[in-house]
Amino acid sequence: LKVTQKICDIVGYTREELLARTFQDITHPDDLDTDLDYVRQMLAGEMQSYSMEKRYFRKSGEIVWINLSVALVRHADGSPDYFISVIEDISARKQAEEVLRKHKQVLDATRDGFCLVDLAGNILEANVSFESISGYTADELKKMHVSQIEAKEQSVEEVKAHIEKVIAQGSDLFETRHRHKDGHEIDVEVSTVYIREIRQLASFIRDITKRKQVLFELQRNRDLLNEAQRLGQLGSWELNMFSGELRWSDEVYRIFELDPAQFSPSYEKFLNAIHPDDRERVNRAYTKSLEDRQAYDIVHRLKMADGRIKWVHEHCSSDFDTAGKPLRSVGAVQDVTTQKLADERLRLEAATFETQEAIMITDADANIIRVNHAFQEVTG
């Protein structure tokens, strides 16, 4: 058995302490059966390798989330020889997911009504308080246009004009009347903010005495979202098909290593940042997703200004009009360089050990730990 210092650092054990334990000893019990079942399938020849997210117990008793990639090296006769495992600490990403979960909880817990509205005036999300204010369920609201609950701005054109005003100003605070599901009208004050990163309107429907509290909560929620994107190395983007305008969140700029003060993104500039060998494949995949009206999902390389290579995973969905013409695409991009390098290292290690060249692995004291089949053939 051989372990690296990196694994020791992740779980907090010394090399000697870790070698005296099995992976079952440090695996969270809720993850153990799944892990053992994968091992069983590999030994039975049902799969060549597997990856899973699981929890380890550190020596201190703390839980650490890791991404585990395992491959089985076999003897020349096909019998199992040993496993190679690559372990990646994904605690930061899990923390980002937790931030996002708390972000949603904050909105659900607020006493004021809250909704997200797209630039066409369609309601995208609504919290429990807005259900209570409007009389509609969240599912019903998400099928409605703002004009259907507005008692003053009753036409789509009026709502559109107001949205354009909010976009131009960045925010708006106004009094209006909403129409309850049972038909009666409600006096409300609406605080609306245009969130440029996602090109949506965040609206709080509230009592005027709660204005400062709600604005503070909105800013805090935006900060939580930005922090979650930073921790998870996950950025968001939107492409407007009519104007050709491409908007990136701060994390996309960080992934592409570009200064938002000096770089204005466009689809063409995005393609230029892609590795030349992947550029046509990415463009073809995105174009086909629009033609087929299907989701876009691809992993490709970026070529940095200094020649370094990054791997990213991109996916998006697109909106279309009734004639099938694309209106906009909204997606996300995640830096998966670490994962790709780990997968490649695992593949190369497994392939290298089964080469025709004789290979032996020793410890620091020159004691032989492992040899491959070719070494056995050479030495007898």
Secondary structure by P-SEA (a helix, b strand, c coil): ccccaaaaaaacccaaaaaaccccccccccaaaaaaaaaaaaaacccccccccccccccccbbbbbbbbbbbbbcccccccbbbbbbbbaaaaaaaaaaaaaaaaaaaaccccccccccccccccccaaaaaaacccaaaaaaccccccccccccaaaaaaaaaaaaaacbbbbbbbbbccccbbbbbbbbbbbcccccbbbbbbccccaaaaaaaaaaaaaaaaaaaaaaacbbbbcccccccbbbbcaaaaaaaccccccccccaaaaaaaccccaaaaaaaaaaaaaaacbbbbbcbbbbcccbbbbbbbbbbbbbbcccccccccccccccaaaaaaaaaaaaaaaaaaacccbbbbbccccccccccaaaaaaac
